[in-house]
Amino acid sequence: MIDIKEFIKILTSEFDIESDFILTPDTSFRSIKDWSSMHGLIIIAMADSEFGVTITGNDLRQMSTIQELYNLIKSRKEQ
């Protein structure tokens, strides 16, 4: 499994985030500019395609930070 810095790079590219908005592990992913349910679907698809992990909309509703999202994906990857 990649580290949190690499995970953030993947999220940044998936969301096409402007360079003036810096993601950190403590960033609430819902604070990403123009956040919508489509972004949630992108996260779900990314977890599957990049890491072979299934996460659900309910999983996303229970989390708020990028660190929490990373931790969930990492723990499911290790199972």
N, C-alpha and C positions, 0 to 999 in steps of 0.2 A: 504494500500500500504506500502511496506517495505521502509526503509530509503536508502539513497545513499550508505552507507557502505555495507549493505546486497546485494544491487544491484551489487556492484563491486565484491563481493564474488561470486555471481552467474556467472557473466561474466568470472571471473578468472577460475572457474571450467569448464565452457562451452568451453573456448578456450584452456584449459590445459596449462596455462601460467606458465613459469618457475619462481621459487621463487625470482630470481634476478631482475625480471621486475615487478615493483610495479605500479599498476593502481591507479589513483587518479581521482577525478571528472573532473580535467582539462586535463587529458590525451586524446590525439586524438586517437580514437579507431582505426584509420587507421595506427597508429604507432606501433600497436601490431605486434610483430615479425611474419613474413611470412603472413601478411594480404593478403587476396584474396577475390574475390567475394563470395567464399564459406563461409567465416566468416560473410558476410552480410546476407546470407541465414540463418546462425545459429542464428543471432540476430533476424531476422524476425520470425523464428520458436520459439525462446525463448520467445519473446514478446507474442506470441499466447499461447504457452503451459503454461508458468509460470504466466502470468498476464491476459490472455483472451483479449489481445489487438492486433489489426491489424495495422501493419506498413508496408510500401512499400519500394521498392528500391529507389523510388524518395524521400521519407522521409529521408532515410539514406544519400542520396547525398546532402541534404540540411543541414546536421549536421556534426560536426566534433568531438566534445568532448563527453565523457561519461556522463557528466552533462546534455548536451543537449538531449542526448538519453533518459536518466532517466526522464527528464522533460516532454518529449513528451509522453512516456509511462504512466507516472503519470497523465498527463492531460487527456489522452484518457481513462484511467481507471476510472477517476472521472466523466466522462460524463454519 
